[in-house]
Amino acid sequence: MPLYVLFALVVIGCIDCHWLLSFALNALIVLFAIIVVYAMIGFVVCLDYLP
């Protein structure tokens, strides 16, 4: 296998890995935002039900 083929594979692998990493990070951020929103809604509802 020529060296430039190996280099191309490494570059593609890095791009793919980077894309996966950013995708995972975005998913975590979205999940965290959803949890925060639900917590705020729950807090407001609890305040509403308190005497």
C-alpha positions as CSV (number, residue, x, y, z in Angstrom):
1,M,0.0,0.0,0.0
2,P,1.5,3.4,-1.0
3,L,2.1,5.9,1.7
4,Y,-0.3,8.5,0.2
5,V,-3.2,6.0,0.4
6,L,-2.5,5.4,4.0
7,F,-2.3,9.2,4.6
8,A,-5.7,9.6,2.8
9,L,-7.2,6.9,5.0
10,V,-5.9,8.5,8.1
11,V,-7.3,11.9,7.0
12,I,-10.7,10.5,6.2
13,G,-10.7,8.6,9.5
14,C,-9.9,11.8,11.4
15,I,-12.6,13.8,9.6
16,D,-15.1,11.0,10.3
17,C,-14.1,10.7,13.9
18,H,-14.3,14.5,14.3
19,W,-17.8,14.5,12.7
20,L,-18.9,11.7,15.1
21,L,-17.4,13.6,18.1
22,S,-19.2,16.9,17.2
23,F,-22.4,14.9,16.6
24,A,-22.1,13.4,20.0
25,L,-21.4,16.8,21.6
26,N,-24.4,18.3,19.9
27,A,-26.6,15.5,21.0
28,L,-25.4,16.0,24.6
29,I,-26.0,19.7,24.4
30,V,-29.6,19.2,23.1
31,L,-30.3,16.6,25.8
32,F,-29.0,18.9,28.5
33,A,-31.2,21.8,27.1
34,I,-34.3,19.5,27.1
35,I,-33.6,18.4,30.7
36,V,-33.2,22.1,31.8
37,V,-36.4,23.1,30.1
38,Y,-38.3,20.2,31.7
39,A,-36.8,21.0,35.1
40,M,-37.9,24.7,34.7
41,I,-41.5,23.6,33.7
42,G,-41.6,21.2,36.6
43,F,-40.4,23.9,39.0
44,V,-43.1,26.4,37.7
45,V,-45.8,23.7,37.9
46,C,-44.7,22.9,41.5
47,L,-44.9,26.6,42.4
48,D,-48.4,26.7,40.9
49,Y,-49.6,23.8,43.0
50,L,-48.1,25.0,46.3
51,P,-50.5,26.9,48.5
